[in-house]
Amino acid sequence: MENVQLLQSLEAVAEELSVDIRHEDLEGGRGGLFRLRGRSCILVDRNLSVAERVDLMTRSLSQLPLDGVFMPPAVRELLEFRATSAL
């Protein structure tokens, strides 16, 4: 799966989980998952490449419960791999 398609799929997963994605100029930071007023958000540095955004989204989404969320098998495998490798 191409990085652009993968990023779109990851963004769709975030949307299905009601996770807000905010693109900001972080001046050296990459971003990540955080909670704001009880809602999960992913902050993404707008200067990251597509590959770096895929990595950030994968790292962030792998921390969330994904049961019952439809996604392409390649995306699920990537998220599950990331979740187990983070342990």
N, C-alpha and C positions, 0 to 999 in steps of 0.2 A: 504494500500500500504506500503510495507517495506521501511525502510529509504534509503537503497541503491538504490532501484528503484526510489524512490522519488527524490533523489539527481540527478540521471541520467536524469530524466524528467526535473528538474529545470535547469540543465546544457544545455539541448536541447533547452529550452525556451530562455536561455541567448544567445545561438548560433544563434537562429532564429532572435533575436533582435540585432544581431551583437555586443553583449556585450562581451568584453574580460574577461576571468577569469584567474587571476594570483595567483599561490600558492607560498607563501613566508614564511620564518621563521620570524614571527613578534615579537618574544620575549615578549610575554605578551599581545599583541594586538590581536583582533579577526579578524579585517578586515571590509570591507563594500564596498558600492558603491561610486565611484568617477569618475570624468571626467579627462582625460589626452589627451591633444592635440585634443580636440573636440570629443573624443570617450568615451563612457561609459565603465567602467571597474569595476570588482568586485575583490577585493583583499581578499584572503582567507589564514588564517594562516594554514600552512600545518600540524600543530600539533593538530588541532581540531578533535574531533570525528566525525563520520558520522552524528550523530544527531545534533551536533553543526554546522556542515556545512550546513545541511538542514535548520536550523534556520537562519543562516546568509544569505543564498541564498534567502530564502523566504522573509526576511526583505528587502533585496536589490532589488529584482525583483518587489516586491509589490509597489515600488516607481515609476515604469516605466509604460508608457501606454501599455496595453496588448491587445487592440482591434485588431482583425484580426490575432492573434497568436494562432495557433492550439496547444492544450495541453490536456492531459487527464482531465476529469471533476474533479477528486479529487485534481489535482494540481491547477486548476483554482479556485476551492472553497477555498483552502488553501491560495492562493495569494489574493483573494478578501477579505477573512476574515482578513488577516493580514493588508491589506490596510485600511479597515474600522476601525480596532482596533487601528491603529496608529494615527487616527484623534483626 
